[in-house]
Amino acid sequence: MPIYEYEPLDGDCRICGGRFELNRPASREPLKACPLCRKPVRKLVSLANTPRKQFSVTEAKEAGFQVLERRDHGVYEKK
Ligand SMILES: [Zn+2]
């Protein structure tokens, strides 16, 4: 079951700590408000279901990232 992470749109929630995770069936509508404090929330993209791993430079480039390589004296250069 996917884990969804939510964060309040407006300020911090004192009840849920500003961010919470929820197990919800994918078929259900995303939450519109925190069930605890009723503040409007938005769903965060959660990577909880995919194993976290280190991306390689090649993968980052394939994903459209610009990979910068550190040079001396704090100069960065496009690879
Ligand atoms: Zn809340």
PDB file of the backbone (N, CA, C, O) and the ligand in Angstrom, with CONECT records:
HET     ZN  A 101       1
ATOM      1  N   MET A   1       0.852  -1.197   0.000  1.00  0.00           N
ATOM      2  CA  MET A   1       0.000   0.000   0.000  1.00  0.00           C
ATOM      3  C   MET A   1       0.883   1.240   0.000  1.00  0.00           C
ATOM      4  O   MET A   1       1.841   1.339   0.766  1.00  0.00           O
ATOM      5  N   PRO A   2       0.550   2.167  -0.857  1.00  0.00           N
ATOM      6  CA  PRO A   2       1.416   3.356  -0.915  1.00  0.00           C
ATOM      7  C   PRO A   2       1.276   4.212   0.333  1.00  0.00           C
ATOM      8  O   PRO A   2       0.220   4.259   0.964  1.00  0.00           O
ATOM      9  N   ILE A   3       2.346   4.872   0.663  1.00  0.00           N
ATOM     10  CA  ILE A   3       2.319   5.815   1.777  1.00  0.00           C
ATOM     11  C   ILE A   3       2.323   7.219   1.197  1.00  0.00           C
ATOM     12  O   ILE A   3       3.175   7.563   0.378  1.00  0.00           O
ATOM     13  N   TYR A   4       1.377   8.016   1.623  1.00  0.00           N
ATOM     14  CA  TYR A   4       1.306   9.390   1.142  1.00  0.00           C
ATOM     15  C   TYR A   4       1.752  10.330   2.239  1.00  0.00           C
ATOM     16  O   TYR A   4       1.448  10.152   3.418  1.00  0.00           O
ATOM     17  N   GLU A   5       2.474  11.318   1.811  1.00  0.00           N
ATOM     18  CA  GLU A   5       2.920  12.326   2.751  1.00  0.00           C
ATOM     19  C   GLU A   5       2.176  13.617   2.459  1.00  0.00           C
ATOM     20  O   GLU A   5       2.022  14.005   1.301  1.00  0.00           O
ATOM     21  N   TYR A   6       1.727  14.266   3.483  1.00  0.00           N
ATOM     22  CA  TYR A   6       0.981  15.507   3.315  1.00  0.00           C
ATOM     23  C   TYR A   6       1.652  16.619   4.092  1.00  0.00           C
ATOM     24  O   TYR A   6       2.305  16.390   5.110  1.00  0.00           O
ATOM     25  N   GLU A   7       1.476  17.822   3.590  1.00  0.00           N
ATOM     26  CA  GLU A   7       1.945  18.957   4.363  1.00  0.00           C
ATOM     27  C   GLU A   7       0.915  20.059   4.266  1.00  0.00           C
ATOM     28  O   GLU A   7       0.268  20.226   3.232  1.00  0.00           O
ATOM     29  N   PRO A   8       0.761  20.817   5.350  1.00  0.00           N
ATOM     30  CA  PRO A   8      -0.257  21.864   5.363  1.00  0.00           C
ATOM     31  C   PRO A   8       0.107  22.989   4.408  1.00  0.00           C
ATOM     32  O   PRO A   8       1.278  23.341   4.268  1.00  0.00           O
ATOM     33  N   LEU A   9      -0.897  23.546   3.756  1.00  0.00           N
ATOM     34  CA  LEU A   9      -0.662  24.651   2.831  1.00  0.00           C
ATOM     35  C   LEU A   9      -0.334  25.922   3.578  1.00  0.00           C
ATOM     36  O   LEU A   9       0.392  26.783   3.082  1.00  0.00           O
ATOM     37  N   ASP A  10      -0.865  26.026   4.750  1.00  0.00           N
ATOM     38  CA  ASP A  10      -0.811  27.284   5.456  1.00  0.00           C
ATOM     39  C   ASP A  10      -0.277  27.065   6.858  1.00  0.00           C
ATOM     40  O   ASP A  10      -1.012  26.646   7.752  1.00  0.00           O
ATOM     41  N   GLY A  11       0.988  27.345   7.048  1.00  0.00           N
ATOM     42  CA  GLY A  11       1.561  27.265   8.378  1.00  0.00           C
ATOM     43  C   GLY A  11       1.753  25.840   8.846  1.00  0.00           C
ATOM     44  O   GLY A  11       1.611  24.884   8.083  1.00  0.00           O
ATOM     45  N   ASP A  12       2.069  25.726  10.085  1.00  0.00           N
ATOM     46  CA  ASP A  12       2.324  24.426  10.670  1.00  0.00           C
ATOM     47  C   ASP A  12       1.132  23.953  11.480  1.00  0.00           C
ATOM     48  O   ASP A  12       0.405  24.733  12.096  1.00  0.00           O
ATOM     49  N   CYS A  13       0.971  22.679  11.452  1.00  0.00           N
ATOM     50  CA  CYS A  13      -0.058  22.080  12.282  1.00  0.00           C
ATOM     51  C   CYS A  13       0.556  21.712  13.620  1.00  0.00           C
ATOM     52  O   CYS A  13       1.591  21.048  13.683  1.00  0.00           O
ATOM     53  N   ARG A  14      -0.084  22.143  14.674  1.00  0.00           N
ATOM     54  CA  ARG A  14       0.439  21.816  15.992  1.00  0.00           C
ATOM     55  C   ARG A  14       0.084  20.399  16.395  1.00  0.00           C
ATOM     56  O   ARG A  14       0.670  19.823  17.311  1.00  0.00           O
ATOM     57  N   ILE A  15      -0.859  19.871  15.708  1.00  0.00           N
ATOM     58  CA  ILE A  15      -1.308  18.537  16.077  1.00  0.00           C
ATOM     59  C   ILE A  15      -0.506  17.465  15.337  1.00  0.00           C
ATOM     60  O   ILE A  15       0.013  16.521  15.933  1.00  0.00           O
ATOM     61  N   CYS A  16      -0.427  17.643  14.042  1.00  0.00           N
ATOM     62  CA  CYS A  16       0.263  16.607  13.276  1.00  0.00           C
ATOM     63  C   CYS A  16       1.726  16.940  13.077  1.00  0.00           C
ATOM     64  O   CYS A  16       2.452  16.146  12.478  1.00  0.00           O
ATOM     65  N   GLY A  17       2.183  18.077  13.554  1.00  0.00           N
ATOM     66  CA  GLY A  17       3.585  18.417  13.451  1.00  0.00           C
ATOM     67  C   GLY A  17       3.947  19.031  12.115  1.00  0.00           C
ATOM     68  O   GLY A  17       5.129  19.176  11.804  1.00  0.00           O
ATOM     69  N   GLY A  18       2.974  19.387  11.333  1.00  0.00           N
ATOM     70  CA  GLY A  18       3.248  20.079  10.088  1.00  0.00           C
ATOM     71  C   GLY A  18       3.347  19.168   8.893  1.00  0.00           C
ATOM     72  O   GLY A  18       3.307  19.624   7.751  1.00  0.00           O
ATOM     73  N   ARG A  19       3.472  17.926   9.141  1.00  0.00           N
ATOM     74  CA  ARG A  19       3.608  17.001   8.045  1.00  0.00           C
ATOM     75  C   ARG A  19       3.243  15.614   8.541  1.00  0.00           C
ATOM     76  O   ARG A  19       3.604  15.231   9.653  1.00  0.00           O
ATOM     77  N   PHE A  20       2.556  14.892   7.747  1.00  0.00           N
ATOM     78  CA  PHE A  20       2.205  13.557   8.231  1.00  0.00           C
ATOM     79  C   PHE A  20       2.127  12.581   7.065  1.00  0.00           C
ATOM     80  O   PHE A  20       1.989  12.954   5.900  1.00  0.00           O
ATOM     81  N   GLU A  21       2.219  11.365   7.430  1.00  0.00           N
ATOM     82  CA  GLU A  21       2.117  10.316   6.436  1.00  0.00           C
ATOM     83  C   GLU A  21       0.862   9.521   6.680  1.00  0.00           C
ATOM     84  O   GLU A  21       0.377   9.411   7.806  1.00  0.00           O
ATOM     85  N   LEU A  22       0.354   8.976   5.620  1.00  0.00           N
ATOM     86  CA  LEU A  22      -0.897   8.278   5.743  1.00  0.00           C
ATOM     87  C   LEU A  22      -0.888   7.091   4.792  1.00  0.00           C
ATOM     88  O   LEU A  22      -0.467   7.189   3.639  1.00  0.00           O
ATOM     89  N   ASN A  23      -1.354   6.000   5.299  1.00  0.00           N
ATOM     90  CA  ASN A  23      -1.580   4.865   4.422  1.00  0.00           C
ATOM     91  C   ASN A  23      -2.981   4.972   3.858  1.00  0.00           C
ATOM     92  O   ASN A  23      -3.962   4.977   4.601  1.00  0.00           O
ATOM     93  N   ARG A  24      -3.068   5.058   2.560  1.00  0.00           N
ATOM     94  CA  ARG A  24      -4.378   5.132   1.930  1.00  0.00           C
ATOM     95  C   ARG A  24      -4.361   4.290   0.682  1.00  0.00           C
ATOM     96  O   ARG A  24      -3.370   4.256  -0.047  1.00  0.00           O
ATOM     97  N   PRO A  25      -5.457   3.615   0.440  1.00  0.00           N
ATOM     98  CA  PRO A  25      -5.539   2.895  -0.826  1.00  0.00           C
ATOM     99  C   PRO A  25      -5.449   3.876  -1.981  1.00  0.00           C
ATOM    100  O   PRO A  25      -5.994   4.977  -1.905  1.00  0.00           O
ATOM    101  N   ALA A  26      -4.774   3.492  -3.036  1.00  0.00           N
ATOM    102  CA  ALA A  26      -4.557   4.400  -4.154  1.00  0.00           C
ATOM    103  C   ALA A  26      -5.871   4.810  -4.799  1.00  0.00           C
ATOM    104  O   ALA A  26      -5.944   5.837  -5.473  1.00  0.00           O
ATOM    105  N   SER A  27      -6.897   4.015  -4.595  1.00  0.00           N
ATOM    106  CA  SER A  27      -8.179   4.302  -5.227  1.00  0.00           C
ATOM    107  C   SER A  27      -8.921   5.440  -4.543  1.00  0.00           C
ATOM    108  O   SER A  27      -9.869   5.998  -5.097  1.00  0.00           O
ATOM    109  N   ARG A  28      -8.487   5.777  -3.343  1.00  0.00           N
ATOM    110  CA  ARG A  28      -9.206   6.832  -2.616  1.00  0.00           C
ATOM    111  C   ARG A  28      -8.710   8.200  -3.023  1.00  0.00           C
ATOM    112  O   ARG A  28      -7.566   8.377  -3.442  1.00  0.00           O
ATOM    113  N   GLU A  29      -9.600   9.158  -2.889  1.00  0.00           N
ATOM    114  CA  GLU A  29      -9.258  10.543  -3.187  1.00  0.00           C
ATOM    115  C   GLU A  29      -8.153  11.017  -2.260  1.00  0.00           C
ATOM    116  O   GLU A  29      -8.120  10.648  -1.085  1.00  0.00           O
ATOM    117  N   PRO A  30      -7.256  11.826  -2.780  1.00  0.00           N
ATOM    118  CA  PRO A  30      -6.264  12.419  -1.880  1.00  0.00           C
ATOM    119  C   PRO A  30      -6.937  13.303  -0.853  1.00  0.00           C
ATOM    120  O   PRO A  30      -7.960  13.936  -1.116  1.00  0.00           O
ATOM    121  N   LEU A  31      -6.350  13.329   0.298  1.00  0.00           N
ATOM    122  CA  LEU A  31      -6.894  14.162   1.370  1.00  0.00           C
ATOM    123  C   LEU A  31      -6.831  15.634   1.001  1.00  0.00           C
ATOM    124  O   LEU A  31      -5.881  16.088   0.365  1.00  0.00           O
ATOM    125  N   LYS A  32      -7.837  16.358   1.401  1.00  0.00           N
ATOM    126  CA  LYS A  32      -7.840  17.806   1.143  1.00  0.00           C
ATOM    127  C   LYS A  32      -7.494  18.571   2.404  1.00  0.00           C
ATOM    128  O   LYS A  32      -7.059  19.722   2.351  1.00  0.00           O
ATOM    129  N   ALA A  33      -7.689  17.929   3.523  1.00  0.00           N
ATOM    130  CA  ALA A  33      -7.433  18.610   4.792  1.00  0.00           C
ATOM    131  C   ALA A  33      -6.866  17.613   5.783  1.00  0.00           C
ATOM    132  O   ALA A  33      -7.140  16.414   5.722  1.00  0.00           O
ATOM    133  N   CYS A  34      -6.077  18.137   6.686  1.00  0.00           N
ATOM    134  CA  CYS A  34      -5.527  17.303   7.744  1.00  0.00           C
ATOM    135  C   CYS A  34      -6.674  16.743   8.582  1.00  0.00           C
ATOM    136  O   CYS A  34      -7.540  17.490   9.037  1.00  0.00           O
ATOM    137  N   PRO A  35      -6.675  15.447   8.779  1.00  0.00           N
ATOM    138  CA  PRO A  35      -7.772  14.853   9.556  1.00  0.00           C
ATOM    139  C   PRO A  35      -7.736  15.269  11.017  1.00  0.00           C
ATOM    140  O   PRO A  35      -8.728  15.125  11.732  1.00  0.00           O
ATOM    141  N   LEU A  36      -6.620  15.774  11.454  1.00  0.00           N
ATOM    142  CA  LEU A  36      -6.503  16.160  12.859  1.00  0.00           C
ATOM    143  C   LEU A  36      -6.868  17.613  13.083  1.00  0.00           C
ATOM    144  O   LEU A  36      -7.655  17.932  13.975  1.00  0.00           O
ATOM    145  N   CYS A  37      -6.297  18.494  12.276  1.00  0.00           N
ATOM    146  CA  CYS A  37      -6.489  19.920  12.545  1.00  0.00           C
ATOM    147  C   CYS A  37      -7.372  20.595  11.499  1.00  0.00           C
ATOM    148  O   CYS A  37      -7.720  21.768  11.636  1.00  0.00           O
ATOM    149  N   ARG A  38      -7.731  19.852  10.458  1.00  0.00           N
ATOM    150  CA  ARG A  38      -8.641  20.374   9.417  1.00  0.00           C
ATOM    151  C   ARG A  38      -8.035  21.472   8.562  1.00  0.00           C
ATOM    152  O   ARG A  38      -8.744  22.136   7.804  1.00  0.00           O
ATOM    153  N   LYS A  39      -6.758  21.663   8.676  1.00  0.00           N
ATOM    154  CA  LYS A  39      -6.125  22.622   7.794  1.00  0.00           C
ATOM    155  C   LYS A  39      -6.010  22.020   6.399  1.00  0.00           C
ATOM    156  O   LYS A  39      -5.869  20.806   6.252  1.00  0.00           O
ATOM    157  N   PRO A  40      -6.071  22.868   5.378  1.00  0.00           N
ATOM    158  CA  PRO A  40      -5.878  22.352   4.029  1.00  0.00           C
ATOM    159  C   PRO A  40      -4.461  21.801   3.858  1.00  0.00           C
ATOM    160  O   PRO A  40      -3.489  22.400   4.320  1.00  0.00           O
ATOM    161  N   VAL A  41      -4.365  20.684   3.206  1.00  0.00           N
ATOM    162  CA  VAL A  41      -3.059  20.069   3.003  1.00  0.00           C
ATOM    163  C   VAL A  41      -2.874  19.745   1.528  1.00  0.00           C
ATOM    164  O   VAL A  41      -3.828  19.675   0.753  1.00  0.00           O
ATOM    165  N   ARG A  42      -1.646  19.555   1.182  1.00  0.00           N
ATOM    166  CA  ARG A  42      -1.379  19.072  -0.160  1.00  0.00           C
ATOM    167  C   ARG A  42      -0.558  17.803  -0.063  1.00  0.00           C
ATOM    168  O   ARG A  42       0.190  17.580   0.889  1.00  0.00           O
ATOM    169  N   LYS A  43      -0.724  16.999  -1.062  1.00  0.00           N
ATOM    170  CA  LYS A  43      -0.017  15.733  -1.080  1.00  0.00           C
ATOM    171  C   LYS A  43       1.392  15.955  -1.591  1.00  0.00           C
ATOM    172  O   LYS A  43       1.614  16.669  -2.569  1.00  0.00           O
ATOM    173  N   LEU A  44       2.319  15.340  -0.925  1.00  0.00           N
ATOM    174  CA  LEU A  44       3.692  15.397  -1.385  1.00  0.00           C
ATOM    175  C   LEU A  44       4.003  14.142  -2.170  1.00  0.00           C
ATOM    176  O   LEU A  44       3.446  13.071  -1.927  1.00  0.00           O
ATOM    177  N   VAL A  45       4.881  14.301  -3.087  1.00  0.00           N
ATOM    178  CA  VAL A  45       5.349  13.116  -3.779  1.00  0.00           C
ATOM    179  C   VAL A  45       6.234  12.344  -2.818  1.00  0.00           C
ATOM    180  O   VAL A  45       7.251  12.850  -2.343  1.00  0.00           O
ATOM    181  N   SER A  46       5.844  11.153  -2.548  1.00  0.00           N
ATOM    182  CA  SER A  46       6.568  10.376  -1.568  1.00  0.00           C
ATOM    183  C   SER A  46       7.352   9.267  -2.243  1.00  0.00           C
ATOM    184  O   SER A  46       6.850   8.560  -3.116  1.00  0.00           O
ATOM    185  N   LEU A  47       8.559   9.142  -1.828  1.00  0.00           N
ATOM    186  CA  LEU A  47       9.403   8.092  -2.379  1.00  0.00           C
ATOM    187  C   LEU A  47       9.406   6.870  -1.477  1.00  0.00           C
ATOM    188  O   LEU A  47      10.248   5.982  -1.608  1.00  0.00           O
ATOM    189  N   ALA A  48       8.456   6.843  -0.565  1.00  0.00           N
ATOM    190  CA  ALA A  48       8.489   5.805   0.449  1.00  0.00           C
ATOM    191  C   ALA A  48       8.433   4.402  -0.139  1.00  0.00           C
ATOM    192  O   ALA A  48       8.929   3.443   0.452  1.00  0.00           O
ATOM    193  N   ASN A  49       7.826   4.302  -1.306  1.00  0.00           N
ATOM    194  CA  ASN A  49       7.654   2.969  -1.861  1.00  0.00           C
ATOM    195  C   ASN A  49       8.787   2.530  -2.774  1.00  0.00           C
ATOM    196  O   ASN A  49       8.905   1.353  -3.115  1.00  0.00           O
ATOM    197  N   THR A  50       9.603   3.471  -3.158  1.00  0.00           N
ATOM    198  CA  THR A  50      10.729   3.109  -3.998  1.00  0.00           C
ATOM    199  C   THR A  50      11.973   3.086  -3.148  1.00  0.00           C
ATOM    200  O   THR A  50      12.194   3.987  -2.339  1.00  0.00           O
ATOM    201  N   PRO A  51      12.765   2.097  -3.319  1.00  0.00           N
ATOM    202  CA  PRO A  51      13.986   2.032  -2.510  1.00  0.00           C
ATOM    203  C   PRO A  51      14.860   3.247  -2.778  1.00  0.00           C
ATOM    204  O   PRO A  51      15.149   3.587  -3.926  1.00  0.00           O
ATOM    205  N   ARG A  52      15.265   3.879  -1.720  1.00  0.00           N
ATOM    206  CA  ARG A  52      16.133   5.044  -1.891  1.00  0.00           C
ATOM    207  C   ARG A  52      17.497   4.583  -2.326  1.00  0.00           C
ATOM    208  O   ARG A  52      18.065   3.636  -1.781  1.00  0.00           O
ATOM    209  N   LYS A  53      18.002   5.260  -3.302  1.00  0.00           N
ATOM    210  CA  LYS A  53      19.332   4.882  -3.758  1.00  0.00           C
ATOM    211  C   LYS A  53      20.051   6.111  -4.248  1.00  0.00           C
ATOM    212  O   LYS A  53      19.457   7.161  -4.496  1.00  0.00           O
ATOM    213  N   GLN A  54      21.294   5.955  -4.375  1.00  0.00           N
ATOM    214  CA  GLN A  54      22.126   7.014  -4.882  1.00  0.00           C
ATOM    215  C   GLN A  54      22.019   7.024  -6.405  1.00  0.00           C
ATOM    216  O   GLN A  54      22.219   5.999  -7.056  1.00  0.00           O
ATOM    217  N   PHE A  55      21.705   8.183  -6.961  1.00  0.00           N
ATOM    218  CA  PHE A  55      21.630   8.255  -8.411  1.00  0.00           C
ATOM    219  C   PHE A  55      23.023   8.494  -8.981  1.00  0.00           C
ATOM    220  O   PHE A  55      23.833   9.244  -8.436  1.00  0.00           O
ATOM    221  N   SER A  56      23.256   7.840 -10.071  1.00  0.00           N
ATOM    222  CA  SER A  56      24.530   8.061 -10.731  1.00  0.00           C
ATOM    223  C   SER A  56      24.440   9.308 -11.593  1.00  0.00           C
ATOM    224  O   SER A  56      23.348   9.798 -11.882  1.00  0.00           O
ATOM    225  N   VAL A  57      25.577   9.808 -11.996  1.00  0.00           N
ATOM    226  CA  VAL A  57      25.612  10.993 -12.845  1.00  0.00           C
ATOM    227  C   VAL A  57      24.850  10.727 -14.144  1.00  0.00           C
ATOM    228  O   VAL A  57      24.115  11.585 -14.634  1.00  0.00           O
ATOM    229  N   THR A  58      25.034   9.551 -14.680  1.00  0.00           N
ATOM    230  CA  THR A  58      24.353   9.212 -15.926  1.00  0.00           C
ATOM    231  C   THR A  58      22.843   9.256 -15.755  1.00  0.00           C
ATOM    232  O   THR A  58      22.130   9.796 -16.600  1.00  0.00           O
ATOM    233  N   GLU A  59      22.368   8.693 -14.674  1.00  0.00           N
ATOM    234  CA  GLU A  59      20.929   8.694 -14.428  1.00  0.00           C
ATOM    235  C   GLU A  59      20.409  10.109 -14.227  1.00  0.00           C
ATOM    236  O   GLU A  59      19.323  10.454 -14.691  1.00  0.00           O
ATOM    237  N   ALA A  60      21.179  10.908 -13.546  1.00  0.00           N
ATOM    238  CA  ALA A  60      20.769  12.289 -13.315  1.00  0.00           C
ATOM    239  C   ALA A  60      20.662  13.026 -14.642  1.00  0.00           C
ATOM    240  O   ALA A  60      19.717  13.785 -14.857  1.00  0.00           O
ATOM    241  N   LYS A  61      21.604  12.812 -15.511  1.00  0.00           N
ATOM    242  CA  LYS A  61      21.570  13.451 -16.820  1.00  0.00           C
ATOM    243  C   LYS A  61      20.382  12.965 -17.628  1.00  0.00           C
ATOM    244  O   LYS A  61      19.715  13.747 -18.306  1.00  0.00           O
ATOM    245  N   GLU A  62      20.128  11.693 -17.552  1.00  0.00           N
ATOM    246  CA  GLU A  62      18.986  11.143 -18.281  1.00  0.00           C
ATOM    247  C   GLU A  62      17.684  11.720 -17.763  1.00  0.00           C
ATOM    248  O   GLU A  62      16.713  11.870 -18.504  1.00  0.00           O
ATOM    249  N   ALA A  63      17.679  12.039 -16.489  1.00  0.00           N
ATOM    250  CA  ALA A  63      16.480  12.625 -15.899  1.00  0.00           C
ATOM    251  C   ALA A  63      16.403  14.124 -16.157  1.00  0.00           C
ATOM    252  O   ALA A  63      15.468  14.787 -15.709  1.00  0.00           O
ATOM    253  N   GLY A  64      17.376  14.653 -16.872  1.00  0.00           N
ATOM    254  CA  GLY A  64      17.316  16.049 -17.252  1.00  0.00           C
ATOM    255  C   GLY A  64      18.056  16.998 -16.332  1.00  0.00           C
ATOM    256  O   GLY A  64      17.964  18.216 -16.483  1.00  0.00           O
ATOM    257  N   PHE A  65      18.784  16.448 -15.386  1.00  0.00           N
ATOM    258  CA  PHE A  65      19.550  17.310 -14.508  1.00  0.00           C
ATOM    259  C   PHE A  65      20.810  17.781 -15.210  1.00  0.00           C
ATOM    260  O   PHE A  65      21.409  17.071 -16.017  1.00  0.00           O
ATOM    261  N   GLN A  66      21.179  18.978 -14.878  1.00  0.00           N
ATOM    262  CA  GLN A  66      22.481  19.433 -15.328  1.00  0.00           C
ATOM    263  C   GLN A  66      23.474  19.072 -14.258  1.00  0.00           C
ATOM    264  O   GLN A  66      23.345  19.465 -13.098  1.00  0.00           O
ATOM    265  N   VAL A  67      24.435  18.340 -14.656  1.00  0.00           N
ATOM    266  CA  VAL A  67      25.416  17.891 -13.687  1.00  0.00           C
ATOM    267  C   VAL A  67      26.612  18.825 -13.722  1.00  0.00           C
ATOM    268  O   VAL A  67      27.259  19.024 -14.750  1.00  0.00           O
ATOM    269  N   LEU A  68      26.870  19.375 -12.573  1.00  0.00           N
ATOM    270  CA  LEU A  68      27.996  20.300 -12.479  1.00  0.00           C
ATOM    271  C   LEU A  68      29.128  19.621 -11.733  1.00  0.00           C
ATOM    272  O   LEU A  68      28.923  18.928 -10.737  1.00  0.00           O
ATOM    273  N   GLU A  69      30.282  19.833 -12.226  1.00  0.00           N
ATOM    274  CA  GLU A  69      31.439  19.240 -11.597  1.00  0.00           C
ATOM    275  C   GLU A  69      32.262  20.330 -10.946  1.00  0.00           C
ATOM    276  O   GLU A  69      32.517  21.382 -11.533  1.00  0.00           O
ATOM    277  N   ARG A  70      32.664  20.057  -9.742  1.00  0.00           N
ATOM    278  CA  ARG A  70      33.400  21.069  -8.995  1.00  0.00           C
ATOM    279  C   ARG A  70      34.824  21.196  -9.522  1.00  0.00           C
ATOM    280  O   ARG A  70      35.551  20.214  -9.669  1.00  0.00           O
ATOM    281  N   ARG A  71      35.185  22.415  -9.793  1.00  0.00           N
ATOM    282  CA  ARG A  71      36.560  22.688 -10.185  1.00  0.00           C
ATOM    283  C   ARG A  71      37.267  23.412  -9.049  1.00  0.00           C
ATOM    284  O   ARG A  71      36.664  23.713  -8.018  1.00  0.00           O
ATOM    285  N   ASP A  72      38.507  23.678  -9.241  1.00  0.00           N
ATOM    286  CA  ASP A  72      39.252  24.410  -8.222  1.00  0.00           C
ATOM    287  C   ASP A  72      38.687  25.807  -8.049  1.00  0.00           C
ATOM    288  O   ASP A  72      38.050  26.351  -8.951  1.00  0.00           O
ATOM    289  N   HIS A  73      38.922  26.365  -6.913  1.00  0.00           N
ATOM    290  CA  HIS A  73      38.556  27.742  -6.608  1.00  0.00           C
ATOM    291  C   HIS A  73      37.059  27.968  -6.740  1.00  0.00           C
ATOM    292  O   HIS A  73      36.616  29.063  -7.088  1.00  0.00           O
ATOM    293  N   GLY A  74      36.290  26.938  -6.464  1.00  0.00           N
ATOM    294  CA  GLY A  74      34.846  27.102  -6.449  1.00  0.00           C
ATOM    295  C   GLY A  74      34.235  27.370  -7.807  1.00  0.00           C
ATOM    296  O   GLY A  74      33.116  27.875  -7.895  1.00  0.00           O
ATOM    297  N   VAL A  75      34.944  27.044  -8.854  1.00  0.00           N
ATOM    298  CA  VAL A  75      34.388  27.238 -10.191  1.00  0.00           C
ATOM    299  C   VAL A  75      33.700  25.961 -10.623  1.00  0.00           C
ATOM    300  O   VAL A  75      34.257  24.868 -10.522  1.00  0.00           O
ATOM    301  N   TYR A  76      32.496  26.116 -11.099  1.00  0.00           N
ATOM    302  CA  TYR A  76      31.759  24.950 -11.567  1.00  0.00           C
ATOM    303  C   TYR A  76      31.695  24.980 -13.089  1.00  0.00           C
ATOM    304  O   TYR A  76      31.622  26.034 -13.722  1.00  0.00           O
ATOM    305  N   GLU A  77      31.726  23.812 -13.626  1.00  0.00           N
ATOM    306  CA  GLU A  77      31.807  23.732 -15.077  1.00  0.00           C
ATOM    307  C   GLU A  77      30.777  22.713 -15.538  1.00  0.00           C
ATOM    308  O   GLU A  77      30.597  21.665 -14.918  1.00  0.00           O
ATOM    309  N   LYS A  78      30.117  23.034 -16.620  1.00  0.00           N
ATOM    310  CA  LYS A  78      29.181  22.085 -17.192  1.00  0.00           C
ATOM    311  C   LYS A  78      29.929  20.878 -17.714  1.00  0.00           C
ATOM    312  O   LYS A  78      30.969  20.994 -18.362  1.00  0.00           O
ATOM    313  N   LYS A  79      29.381  19.732 -17.417  1.00  0.00           N
ATOM    314  CA  LYS A  79      30.049  18.526 -17.909  1.00  0.00           C
ATOM    315  C   LYS A  79      29.601  18.191 -19.301  1.00  0.00           C
ATOM    316  O   LYS A  79      30.060  17.205 -19.877  1.00  0.00           O
TER     317      LYS A  79
HETATM  318 ZN    ZN A 101      -2.714  18.821  10.987  1.00  0.00          ZN2+
END
